[in-house]
Amino acid sequence: MTLIKSISGIRGTIGGKVGDNLTPVDAVKFASAYGTFLKNNSSKDKLTVVIGRDARISGSMIHNLVQNTLIGLGINVIDLGLSTTPTVEVAVPLEKADGGIILTASHNPKQWNALKLLNAKGEFLNGDDGAKILEIAETEAFDFVDVDSLGEITTNDSYMDIHIDEVLELPLVDADLVKTKKYKVVVDAVNSTGGIIIPNLLEQMGVEVVKLYCEPNGHFPHNPEPLKEHLGDICKLVVEEKADFGIVVDPDVDRLAFISNDGEMFGEEYTLVAIADYVLSKTPGNTVSNMSSSRALRDITNIHNGSYQASAVGEVNVVELMKKTNAIIGGEGNGGIIYPELHYGRDSLVGVALFLTYLANQEKTVAELRASYPQYYMSKNKIELTPQIDVDAILVAMTEKYKSEDITTIDGVKIDFATEWVHLRKSNTEPIIRIYTEAPTQAEADTLAFRIIDEIKAVAGI
């Protein structure tokens, strides 16, 4: 299964057969469905959609197919070219556009690409809207315009600079203070668009930048998911360069991880924890993360007398709960920072700028800052899905087995034990079951994970 259709868009591998992979025909089909959905829900004569892409090898091809499909529907396109997911999210409302499309498969390897779909607020579509687009695509209920009504393309390559300006103007970002610290930072942008925008932001904040894999050519030098096992090169380089810390982003720059000055992982779960600690110290309030995220955010929120709540996994679910609870900071434990003061979307630039300002206010190294937080350790595992695996039956069996524990089933199954937890869920973006555990030590987290995996395999007969 290499073509995944979901309420958040369409994602697949390049090449192969129509309907099985992300072929040119599938790209056109889903761009047509999205454009048709926008037209069906608007009384405007002319709609506008913002498009940007990461640096994937297939990006230019998919980009041309998608924007020309929208033109064929009579929709105007503002083409940002090479961009980032949060940059497109910022651009949509600034341009008063009717929607946006980011062409990126986020943390997936280079053979993948995807269409991420935005509404007029620059936010991801909700489930109902996503379902309508899937229905339109299935029925191919498209109606293209005549030659005199075609849309037009306007190119605007200034939005990464505009995005940086918007971040630097935030009240809690203090570039002048950061400049006095003369930080040195290593950046691994996995040869995508983060290699343009993150060094630019850092230099405007007076930071000396050491670039690692910052050439936006789409040839990812390692697995692009910012996990410890993929980041040996930057961990080594931070120490060699005697840098203050390292920054890692994924190909579309909505996930952010730090490397401490000692070359150890800060922990992607703790990206949000540290930034929330700073934001809450200046503007007390509520926080939200998803059910697969660390308990450490709850602990930090409680210290600042705020209220913490957990949503189902998925950015749109986090955003919905943040709005409902008036959360002032939120995100996901995968390094996704959502700061509504700028926009409701995961944004590595906001995270970098807030973290730098926080660090500049501390008399601590990054390693010392990390050591000051509640210590939890996670184990993130997965089981590849095959046709014979009945995921629903597995989740029912695990719920029954642990029915005496604190169980939440709004998104897969989460089992909360006294000092540890496990979350089991089917991925929205890959053909896998994710098994996340957290405990006071790494050994305990791993042991719990392996035990649960063995139990799942026994239930599934694999």
Secondary structure as GFF3:
##gff-version 3
##sequence-region A 1 462
A	DSSP	beta_strand	3	6	.	.	.	ID=ss1
A	DSSP	beta_strand	9	13	.	.	.	ID=ss2
A	DSSP	alpha_helix	24	40	.	.	.	ID=ss3
A	DSSP	beta_strand	48	53	.	.	.	ID=ss4
A	DSSP	alpha_helix	59	72	.	.	.	ID=ss5
A	DSSP	beta_strand	76	82	.	.	.	ID=ss6
A	DSSP	alpha_helix	85	94	.	.	.	ID=ss7
A	DSSP	beta_strand	99	103	.	.	.	ID=ss8
A	DSSP	beta_strand	112	118	.	.	.	ID=ss9
A	DSSP	alpha_helix	127	139	.	.	.	ID=ss10
A	DSSP	three_ten_helix	147	149	.	.	.	ID=ss11
A	DSSP	beta_strand	153	155	.	.	.	ID=ss12
A	DSSP	alpha_helix	159	168	.	.	.	ID=ss13
A	DSSP	alpha_helix	175	181	.	.	.	ID=ss14
A	DSSP	beta_strand	184	188	.	.	.	ID=ss15
A	DSSP	alpha_helix	194	204	.	.	.	ID=ss16
A	DSSP	beta_strand	208	212	.	.	.	ID=ss17
A	DSSP	three_ten_helix	228	230	.	.	.	ID=ss18
A	DSSP	alpha_helix	232	240	.	.	.	ID=ss19
A	DSSP	beta_strand	245	249	.	.	.	ID=ss20
A	DSSP	beta_strand	256	259	.	.	.	ID=ss21
A	DSSP	alpha_helix	268	282	.	.	.	ID=ss22
A	DSSP	beta_strand	286	290	.	.	.	ID=ss23
A	DSSP	alpha_helix	296	303	.	.	.	ID=ss24
A	DSSP	beta_strand	308	311	.	.	.	ID=ss25
A	DSSP	alpha_helix	315	325	.	.	.	ID=ss26
A	DSSP	beta_strand	327	332	.	.	.	ID=ss27
A	DSSP	beta_strand	336	338	.	.	.	ID=ss28
A	DSSP	alpha_helix	348	360	.	.	.	ID=ss29
A	DSSP	alpha_helix	366	371	.	.	.	ID=ss30
A	DSSP	beta_strand	377	384	.	.	.	ID=ss31
A	DSSP	alpha_helix	391	401	.	.	.	ID=ss32
A	DSSP	beta_strand	406	408	.	.	.	ID=ss33
A	DSSP	beta_strand	413	416	.	.	.	ID=ss34
A	DSSP	beta_strand	421	426	.	.	.	ID=ss35
A	DSSP	beta_strand	432	439	.	.	.	ID=ss36
A	DSSP	alpha_helix	442	460	.	.	.	ID=ss37
###
